[in-house]
């Protein structure tokens, strides 16, 4: 009984600082890839909930929405001249990198949270790229150009996006954030991480996810190609033969 | 109109792919070649992953060579005995090529292998073809007739052991250079996504002095079977054949090839060889430039493994 009372006391004492809570929801939890798929747009909706004890904050609320796609190991290579030709020489390997990454915020992310906090929470594109566990740090900052190159290349492909106006407040506590998914983003599980900040302090966090999946014909083709690859190869070969034969019948000259 | 490719996992424009298939098909019909050496780089340029471009292209070459092999069959211009030896070497080469391909892909050097092979193979063969066609042109201008081969006069490589008689090809030669050549072409074809017709045809013509009609028919027959084998092997070993892309390429290519071969009949033989040489050389130089010029973006990114 005493332990319970002590626990309740702790809860009550700490309650004011933790009073905000966050509710977030997605416009869809499953994006289907069909034959006319050319990318998609998901909308994250959310509300900041306060109760009676919530203290008034000095600064405004800030929301950061991080969307992380399927993860992969990557190699970034650098071409250097060797005699007259340019070859891939140096390389840096990265582990556990989301192939799709969106860092959307209601204000420039540098103003929302300090560098250390962003690095600890792995938010913002640089927070992900410069995380210590994604690659090997090399002496003299030799890994820096590779991390910057990863960031630049992924941004060029529009697979990584960062927007300081990606989250808009509809009312003081209601917000929405559209997340564009380009067509080349890989199928798989996408984690959505919504974080509430105020004055460089994380107040609440809510996580959800959606799936990008091939359905119907696309899904069946991919499954057959993976699981019955011999059959698949034979079918493609037979189709090639069939078309070649049809052409020779249609255009027969002799 | 965009269509999503289920294996390549990107959408492409249907009209663009059909038009590319038709354009490359036209050229391939014009010159009687597979056209893989033009299509594979184009596909890579469009953003199709190199592995899938190479694997899928094999299916397209198989389709176009079916048409020409059937025509050759009706004209009875295939030396089946010679084709048998070529196929033996070709299959072995293809298997080694697909295996080498997946090894290089894992090692992360596939792009370099493809570029370097394109440069070396195409500039060398394009250069040789150009030299041959230009010197032939000058000879014909000056009225010099090419000396006819006399009986008993053979290059040394035809006299290696295991000699055999190929009556259809008017050839009596060792099978070692024949199998070796076809092995090399099968290997290069599987790695580079080409049929290899533009290597096989001049080799059979100039190195083995086989009559042109038999050369064309036999090489088409050989290319048909090796590309079929390569399609299946790429699908099994590398998961690198996209059936939707293949269908579009085949569709465009088949029609383009018919118009090409019609146009080709109005082309003079020397001009024809000269143009083909220029084309091959141009592709080689295009890749050489890529290798020599300072790249705009020195960094490149490769996905090694996607987590499930």
HADDOCK unambig.tbl for C-alpha pairs under 7 A between the chains (distance, minus, plus):
assign (segid A and resid 35 and name CA) (segid B and resid 3 and name CA) 5.35 0.50 0.50
assign (segid A and resid 35 and name CA) (segid B and resid 4 and name CA) 4.79 0.50 0.50
assign (segid A and resid 36 and name CA) (segid B and resid 2 and name CA) 6.06 0.50 0.50
assign (segid A and resid 36 and name CA) (segid B and resid 3 and name CA) 5.09 0.50 0.50
assign (segid A and resid 36 and name CA) (segid B and resid 4 and name CA) 5.92 0.50 0.50
assign (segid A and resid 37 and name CA) (segid B and resid 4 and name CA) 5.99 0.50 0.50
assign (segid A and resid 38 and name CA) (segid B and resid 11 and name CA) 6.28 0.50 0.50
assign (segid A and resid 71 and name CA) (segid B and resid 306 and name CA) 6.14 0.50 0.50
assign (segid A and resid 71 and name CA) (segid B and resid 307 and name CA) 5.65 0.50 0.50
assign (segid A and resid 72 and name CA) (segid B and resid 303 and name CA) 6.73 0.50 0.50
assign (segid A and resid 72 and name CA) (segid B and resid 305 and name CA) 5.48 0.50 0.50
assign (segid A and resid 72 and name CA) (segid B and resid 306 and name CA) 4.17 0.50 0.50
assign (segid A and resid 72 and name CA) (segid B and resid 307 and name CA) 5.39 0.50 0.50
assign (segid A and resid 73 and name CA) (segid B and resid 303 and name CA) 6.15 0.50 0.50
assign (segid A and resid 73 and name CA) (segid B and resid 304 and name CA) 5.39 0.50 0.50
assign (segid A and resid 73 and name CA) (segid B and resid 305 and name CA) 5.26 0.50 0.50
assign (segid A and resid 73 and name CA) (segid B and resid 306 and name CA) 6.50 0.50 0.50
assign (segid A and resid 74 and name CA) (segid B and resid 301 and name CA) 6.91 0.50 0.50
assign (segid A and resid 74 and name CA) (segid B and resid 302 and name CA) 5.64 0.50 0.50
assign (segid A and resid 74 and name CA) (segid B and resid 303 and name CA) 4.56 0.50 0.50
assign (segid A and resid 74 and name CA) (segid B and resid 304 and name CA) 5.30 0.50 0.50
assign (segid A and resid 75 and name CA) (segid B and resid 301 and name CA) 5.80 0.50 0.50
assign (segid A and resid 75 and name CA) (segid B and resid 302 and name CA) 5.25 0.50 0.50
assign (segid A and resid 75 and name CA) (segid B and resid 303 and name CA) 6.49 0.50 0.50
assign (segid A and resid 75 and name CA) (segid B and resid 304 and name CA) 6.74 0.50 0.50
assign (segid A and resid 76 and name CA) (segid B and resid 299 and name CA) 6.61 0.50 0.50
assign (segid A and resid 76 and name CA) (segid B and resid 300 and name CA) 5.63 0.50 0.50
assign (segid A and resid 76 and name CA) (segid B and resid 301 and name CA) 4.54 0.50 0.50
assign (segid A and resid 76 and name CA) (segid B and resid 302 and name CA) 6.44 0.50 0.50
assign (segid A and resid 77 and name CA) (segid B and resid 299 and name CA) 5.43 0.50 0.50
assign (segid A and resid 77 and name CA) (segid B and resid 300 and name CA) 5.29 0.50 0.50
assign (segid A and resid 77 and name CA) (segid B and resid 301 and name CA) 6.37 0.50 0.50
assign (segid A and resid 78 and name CA) (segid B and resid 298 and name CA) 5.47 0.50 0.50
assign (segid A and resid 78 and name CA) (segid B and resid 299 and name CA) 4.44 0.50 0.50
assign (segid A and resid 78 and name CA) (segid B and resid 300 and name CA) 6.54 0.50 0.50
assign (segid A and resid 79 and name CA) (segid B and resid 298 and name CA) 4.89 0.50 0.50
assign (segid A and resid 79 and name CA) (segid B and resid 299 and name CA) 6.21 0.50 0.50
assign (segid A and resid 84 and name CA) (segid B and resid 292 and name CA) 6.06 0.50 0.50
assign (segid A and resid 85 and name CA) (segid B and resid 291 and name CA) 5.48 0.50 0.50
assign (segid A and resid 85 and name CA) (segid B and resid 292 and name CA) 4.56 0.50 0.50
assign (segid A and resid 86 and name CA) (segid B and resid 291 and name CA) 5.60 0.50 0.50
assign (segid A and resid 86 and name CA) (segid B and resid 292 and name CA) 5.95 0.50 0.50
assign (segid A and resid 149 and name CA) (segid B and resid 299 and name CA) 6.33 0.50 0.50
assign (segid A and resid 183 and name CA) (segid B and resid 10 and name CA) 6.27 0.50 0.50
assign (segid A and resid 183 and name CA) (segid B and resid 11 and name CA) 6.63 0.50 0.50
assign (segid A and resid 184 and name CA) (segid B and resid 9 and name CA) 6.80 0.50 0.50
assign (segid A and resid 184 and name CA) (segid B and resid 10 and name CA) 5.15 0.50 0.50
assign (segid A and resid 218 and name CA) (segid B and resid 6 and name CA) 4.98 0.50 0.50
assign (segid A and resid 221 and name CA) (segid B and resid 6 and name CA) 6.64 0.50 0.50
assign (segid A and resid 222 and name CA) (segid B and resid 6 and name CA) 5.96 0.50 0.50
assign (segid A and resid 222 and name CA) (segid B and resid 7 and name CA) 5.98 0.50 0.50
assign (segid A and resid 225 and name CA) (segid B and resid 239 and name CA) 6.80 0.50 0.50
assign (segid A and resid 226 and name CA) (segid B and resid 239 and name CA) 6.84 0.50 0.50
assign (segid A and resid 229 and name CA) (segid B and resid 235 and name CA) 5.93 0.50 0.50
assign (segid A and resid 229 and name CA) (segid B and resid 236 and name CA) 4.92 0.50 0.50
assign (segid A and resid 230 and name CA) (segid B and resid 232 and name CA) 6.73 0.50 0.50
assign (segid A and resid 230 and name CA) (segid B and resid 236 and name CA) 5.60 0.50 0.50
assign (segid A and resid 233 and name CA) (segid B and resid 231 and name CA) 6.32 0.50 0.50
assign (segid A and resid 233 and name CA) (segid B and resid 232 and name CA) 4.16 0.50 0.50
assign (segid A and resid 233 and name CA) (segid B and resid 235 and name CA) 5.11 0.50 0.50
assign (segid A and resid 233 and name CA) (segid B and resid 236 and name CA) 6.72 0.50 0.50
assign (segid A and resid 234 and name CA) (segid B and resid 232 and name CA) 5.94 0.50 0.50
assign (segid A and resid 236 and name CA) (segid B and resid 59 and name CA) 7.00 0.50 0.50
assign (segid A and resid 236 and name CA) (segid B and resid 243 and name CA) 6.34 0.50 0.50
assign (segid A and resid 237 and name CA) (segid B and resid 59 and name CA) 6.34 0.50 0.50
assign (segid A and resid 237 and name CA) (segid B and resid 228 and name CA) 5.68 0.50 0.50
assign (segid A and resid 237 and name CA) (segid B and resid 231 and name CA) 6.46 0.50 0.50
assign (segid A and resid 237 and name CA) (segid B and resid 232 and name CA) 6.77 0.50 0.50
assign (segid A and resid 240 and name CA) (segid B and resid 59 and name CA) 5.90 0.50 0.50
assign (segid A and resid 240 and name CA) (segid B and resid 60 and name CA) 6.68 0.50 0.50
assign (segid A and resid 240 and name CA) (segid B and resid 62 and name CA) 6.02 0.50 0.50
assign (segid A and resid 240 and name CA) (segid B and resid 63 and name CA) 4.36 0.50 0.50
assign (segid A and resid 241 and name CA) (segid B and resid 62 and name CA) 6.88 0.50 0.50
assign (segid A and resid 241 and name CA) (segid B and resid 63 and name CA) 5.39 0.50 0.50
assign (segid A and resid 241 and name CA) (segid B and resid 66 and name CA) 6.05 0.50 0.50
assign (segid A and resid 243 and name CA) (segid B and resid 63 and name CA) 6.11 0.50 0.50
assign (segid A and resid 244 and name CA) (segid B and resid 63 and name CA) 4.44 0.50 0.50
assign (segid A and resid 244 and name CA) (segid B and resid 64 and name CA) 5.66 0.50 0.50
assign (segid A and resid 244 and name CA) (segid B and resid 66 and name CA) 4.87 0.50 0.50
assign (segid A and resid 244 and name CA) (segid B and resid 67 and name CA) 4.69 0.50 0.50
assign (segid A and resid 245 and name CA) (segid B and resid 66 and name CA) 6.39 0.50 0.50
assign (segid A and resid 245 and name CA) (segid B and resid 67 and name CA) 5.79 0.50 0.50
assign (segid A and resid 247 and name CA) (segid B and resid 67 and name CA) 6.42 0.50 0.50
assign (segid A and resid 247 and name CA) (segid B and resid 254 and name CA) 6.42 0.50 0.50
assign (segid A and resid 248 and name CA) (segid B and resid 67 and name CA) 5.06 0.50 0.50
